[in-house]
Amino acid sequence: MLRRTVPDEPEWYRTATRSVLLAEEEARTDSRAKVLEQQRAYEEQQRLAQQAQAQQQVQQAYAHPGGAHQQAQAALAYQQAQQAAWLQQQSYSAHYVTAQAQANPTPRPTLRTWILGGIVIVLSLIGAGLMALIIGAESGVLATLVGLLFALIPLVFVLPLFLWLDRFEAEPWRYLATAFLYGAFGSTLAALVLNSLGGFVLMGYTDAESANVLSAVFIAPLTEETFKGLFLLVMWWFMRKEFNGLTDGIVYAGIVAAGFAFTENILYLGRALDQGGTEALLGTFALRGLVSPFCHPMFTAMTGIGVGMASLSRQTPVKIIAPFVGWCAAVLLHGLWNLGASAGATGLVVNLSFGFVVFVVFVAFVVWTRQREGKVIGHHLLPYADSGWISRDEVSMLSSMKERRVARRWARARGGSSAVQSMRSFQDTASELALLRFRTLRHEADHESLHKERVLLDSMTARRREFVGA
């Protein structure tokens, strides 16, 4: 039986080990004094910046009473001083006292987590119950259960793609679960109600067949993409300090749309089995579950890209226009797809040809987005390498998913499951640190960001000591 050989020690490990050993040979008694001295100097710098800003405002108030322009300049000067203070990094040595290290540097308050989790579960159960009643009343219990089983199959292909994209800085599972549950029960229920009302109104002006086509081409894309995109706007608005641009926009859009498609597939598959038997069920499953399982995620990803671009911009017009343009693209693609689906065999051929091109472009964009995130992480970790917190070899490892996997394999061979956990925490914390700096440089450095940066740095230092064995 072949056994996997123990990986060679990577260069970044030798660098980290050498740093630890050299530091531990130095006098350790003055380490805490050095840390406290650095912290006092940092806090003094912050205090002086605040004092200078206050004095400038007072002077301008006396010189130009009520001058809004001068006050704006004073506020800008203070922000720049705060930014400069944030950019000045402290030096790292391996005997540094990790006073603010945490096992999980990005925890959420436990009470709030349980409360919000309970609300999500209750609302999801209500939505699931209502959707079960609606679909069951139309197709029957047996057909609905069969549709449920077949609707699970496309998720095996769809969800892993977006989880793969989310590997560098994985989103909390509870947010991803909430996105899926909202897509499956919240957005589908709202869209179903409005689609039915729209179809009922159209029936008063045209025949039933034309009303169905018009509803599918115009009403359904508007309502469905609106309610799916609503989750992205809520996430961006309330979790903007956790929303990291294009990657998060695409990931959340894909998860929401996967949930929506899951419930919609149950509806269509159950209806096909009830009205046309097994042959209709298999035909519907082939078209919706095997040929086009990525349609809804690709449509909604347009909105996700728009929201992601808005989260990266400092300009208010971009924050408004980008999500709207993304939503328009989602509605347009959705409408064109439904139009082709309503045009018979010719429309099906056009849909498959056009859909294949769109899918290839979409996958290429997803791969590029993931590579871009790795480069962003590496670029924004370099200042910490220049300051001595980490080595440049570690930066190279942290900016490549392949090298991260090699590092975890090495950690497992060297120290077992505990070392792997420490290595994984080290990598996740480094990603969070890099993206925190990325967001801060694009906006402004506030006190919360400064504190979080210190916690992340201390946590990285503590995790390194664990897998190095110092």
N, C-alpha and C positions, 0 to 999 in steps of 0.2 A: 504494500500500500504506500503510495507516494505521500510524503508529508511536505507541507509548505515550509520553505526555509525562512529563517528569521531575517527580516530586512536589515540591510546595512544601516549603520548610524548615519543619518543625513547631516549635511553640513550645518543646517540651522541648529540641530541638537548639539553638535560639538561647540558651536558658538555660545549657546545658552549655558551649557555645562561649564565651559571655561570661564564665563562671566561669573557664574555662581561660585565656583571654587576660588577664584582670585579674590572675590569680594569677601568670602567667609574667612579668608586668611587675614584680612585687615582687622583693625580694632572694631569691635561691634558695640562697645559701650556708648559711642557717640552717635550711633545711627538715629536714635529717636530725636536727639538734640538737633541733628541736621535736618530731619524732616520737619520738626516744629519751626526751625529757623526759616526754612523755605516757605512753609505755610504762612508764617507771620509776615514775611516779605511780600508774599502774594496778596494777602489781605490788606496790607498797608498800601500796596499799589492800587487796589480797588478803592480803598477809602480816599486816597488822594485824588483819584479820578472823579469820584463823586463830589468831593469838596471843590475841586476846580470847576466842575460843571455848575454847582450851586452858586459859587462866587461869580461866575460869568453871567449867570442869569440875573443875579442881583445888580451887577454893574450895568447890564443892558436895560434892566427895568428903570434904573435911575436916569440913564442917559436918554433912553427912548421909551417913555412910558407907553405901554400897550403895543409895542412893536412886535407884531407876530413873526415878521421875518427874522428878527434877531433871536427870538426864542427858538425858532426852528433851527437856526444855525447852532445855537447852544446845545440843543438836543442832539443834533448830528455830531457835534464835537464830542459829546459824552459817549455816544454810541461808538465812535471811532476809538476813543480811549479805552473803552471796555473791550472792544475787539482786539486791540493791541495787547491788552493784558491777558486775554485768553490765548492768543497765539504764542505767548512766551511760555515755553514748556519747562518743566522741572527736569533735572537730570535723574537718571535711574541707575541704581546699583543693586546687585542682588540681595544685599542686606538691608535694603530699604524696608521700612516698617509699613506694611500694607494695612494702614489703620482703617480704611473704609472698604476693604475687600468684602465681597458677598459671593455666596455660592451661585446665586442667580442674580446678576446685577440689574435685571429689568423685571422685577416682580410687580404684580398689581396687588392692591390691598385686598386681603382675603374676603372681607365682608362684601365689598363692592363686587368682587368676582362672583360670589355665591348669589347675590341679589340679582345681578344682571343675567347670570346663567339660569336662575330660576324663571325669570321673566321670559327669556328666549325659549326655554323648554315648554312653558305653559302656552305661549303664543303658537309655538310650532305644533303642539298637540291639538290646539283648537283648529289651526289651519289644516292639519292632516285629517282631522275628523271631518271637517267640512268638505274637503276634496274627496275623501273616501265616500261620503254620502252622495256627492254629485256624480262621481264616476260610477259608483255602484248602482245608483238608480238608473243610469243610462245603459250600462252594459251588463249588469248582474255581478254577483259576488265572485263566481268562478272565473268569468272572463277578466275581471279586475285583478284577481290574484295571479292569473297567468300573465297578464300584461305587466304586473309588478315584477315577476321573475325575469321576463325578457328585457324589461327596462333597466335592470341592474347590469346587464352585460356591457352596454356601451361605456358605463362608468369605469370599467376595467381599463379602457383605452384612454379615456379623456382625463380623468383625475391625475394619473401619474405624470402626464406632460406638464401640468401646472405645478405639481409638487416638485418636479425636477427643476423647473425654472426657479423655484423658491428656495433652492438649497443654500445659497450663499448666506442669506440672512432670513432664516425661516420665520414666517409669521406664526404667532401663537395659534395653537390648534383650535382654541375656543373661538377665535375670530374666523378661521376658515370654516369651522362647523356652523357658526352662525350664518355665514355667507351662503353655505349650501342649503341650510334649512329655510332661510328667507327666500332663496330662489325656488326651492321646491314647493313651498306652501304659501308664502306671503305674496310674491310677485305673480305666481300662477293664479291664485284666487282673485286678486285684483284685476289682472288682465282678462281672466275668463268672464268676469262680470261685465267689464266695459266692452269686450268683444261681442258678448251676447246682446248688450243694449244697442251697440252700433249696428249689428246685423238686423236687429228688430226694426230699427229706424229705416234702414235701407230697404227692407221688405215693403215698406209703405210707398216706395217710389219705383220699384222695379220688381222683376220676377225673382223667385227664390235662387235660381242658379247664378244669376248676375249679382245678386246681393252677397252670395257666398264668396264669389271671386273678388268683388270690391272690398269686402270685409277682410279677406286674406291679404290683399295687396296693399291696402291703405290703412285700415284700422288696426289690424293685428300688429304690424311692425311698430306703429306709433305707441300703442299701449304697452306692448311687451318690452320694447327697448327702454321705454321711459321708466317702468317699474323696476327693471333689472338695473338700470343705471342709477336709480335713486339710492341704492345701497352704497354705491361707490362715492357718491357725493356726501352721504352721511359719514362714511369712514374718513374721507378726506377732511371734512369739516371738524369732526370731533376728535379725530386721531391724527391730526396733521403732523405732530411731532414723531409719529411712528410710520407715516406714509412716505415711502422712499422712492417716489417717482414712477418711471415706466414699469419697472418690474412688479411693484405692488399693484399698480393699476391693472396690469394684464392678469396677474394671479387672481385677484379678487373678482375681476370680471369673469374669468373662466370658471371659477368655482360657483359663482352665482348662476351663471348660464347653464352649467352642468346640472345643478339642482332643478332649474326650470325645465330643461329638456327631459330630465328624469320623470317628472310628474306628467309632462305633456305626452311623453311616450306611453305611459300607463294608460292615459285617456285614449290615444289613437289605437294602441294595440288591443286594448279591451274592446273598443268599438269594432275593430276589424274582425276579431274572433266572434263577437256576438252577431254581426251582420253577414259576414262572409265565410265563416268557418276557418279551419286550419290553414287552407291555402291563402286566404286573405291575410291572416296573421303573419305567416312567413314572408309574404311579399312586403307587407308594411314594415316588418322588422328588418328585412334586407335593405330597404330604402332608408329608413330612419336610424337603425341601429348599427349597420355595417357600412353603408355607403356614405352617409352624411352625419356621423355622430358629432363632428366638430363644428357644425353650422352655427348653432346658438352661441357657443363660446367664441367663435371668430367674429360674429356680429357684435356681441357685447364688448369684445376686446377693443373695438374701435373707440367706444366710450371710455374704456379703461385707459387707453393711450392718451386720450384728451385730458382726462383727469390727472394722469401722471405728469403730463407736460405742464399742466396748471400748477401742480404742487412744486415744481422745480423753478417756476418763474417768480420774479419779484414784481412784475408789472401787472397792475390790476386788469387792463384790457385782456391780457393773455389768460389770466385766471378765469375770465368770463367766457372768452371766445373759444378757447381750446376745448373745454368740455362740450360746448354746444356743437362745434364742428365734428367732434368725435361721435356725438349722439346722432347727428345728421348722417354721418357715414354708416353708422350701425343701422339706422332706419332704412337707408337707401339699399344697402346690401340685402337686408331682410326682405324688403319689398320686392326686389328683383328676383330673389330666390323663390318667393311665393308666387310671383307672376309666372316664372318658368314651370313651377309645379302645377299651375292651373292651365297650362297650354298643351297638355297631352304628351305624346311620345316625343315630339319635336322639342318641347320645352324641357323634357327630362334630359335629352341629349345635351342641350345647351347648358343646363344646370350642372350636369356632371363635368362637362369640359371646363366651364368657367369656375366651378367649385374646386376642381383639381388644381388649377392655376392659383386660385386664391389660397388654397391650403398650403401649397408649396411655399408661396411668398410668406404666409403666416408663420410656418415652421422656421423658415430662414430668419425671420425677424425675431422670433422667440430665442433662437440660438444666439443671434447677435446681441440681444438684450442681456442674456446671461453672461456672455463674454464681456460686455460693456460693464456690467456690475462688478465683475472681478477686477477689471482695470481701475474702476473708481475706488474700490477698496484698497488696492495696492497703492494708488496715487495718494490717497489721503492717510495712509499709514506711514508714508515716508517721513513726514515731519517728526513722528514719534521715534523713528529709527535714528534720525539725525540728532535727536535729543537724548538718545540712549535708552529709551524705554524698551525697545525691541531691536533686533538686529535686522539688517537688510535681507539676510537669508530667510529669516522668519517672514518678512514681508512677501518674498517670492513664494513661499509656501502658502501663505494665507490668501494670495490672490489667484490661486489655481485650485480648482476642485480636484484635479488629478493628484496634485501634491498633498492636498488635505487628506485624501483617502490613504495615500502612502504613509502620512504622518500618523493617522489613527491606527493603521496596521502595525506600524513600528511600535506605537505606544502599547498596543495589546500584547505584542510579543515580549515587550520589556517589562511591563508592570501589570498586565491583566486588565480586567474590566474597570477597575478604579482608575487606572492610568488612561484608559480610553475615554472615560467620562470626563476626566480633567482636560484631556486634549480637546475633546469636543466642546467643552465649555470655553476653553481658551480660544478656539476658532470662532465660536459664535460671538463671544464678547468682543473679539477683534473686529468682526464685521459690524457689530453695533457701534463700536467706537469710530470706525472709519465713516460710516453713514451719518453718525452724529456730527462729525466734523464737516461732512459734505453738506448737510442741511444748514449748519450754523454759518458756514462761509457764504451760503447763498441767501441767508436772511440776516440774522443778527445773533450775537452771543448774549444770552440772558443768564441770570444767576442759576436757574435750573439746569441749563446746559453745562455750565461750569462745574456744578456739583456732580452731575451725571458723568462728565468726562473723568473726574477724579475717581469716582467709584469704579468706572470701567477699567481705568489704568491699574488701580490697586487690585481689582479682581483678576485681571490678566496676569499680574505679577504673582499672585497667590496660586493661580492654576498652573503656571509654569513650574513653580517650585514643586508642585505635587507630581507632575509627570516626569520631571527631571530627577526627582528624588532627593532634593536638597532639604 
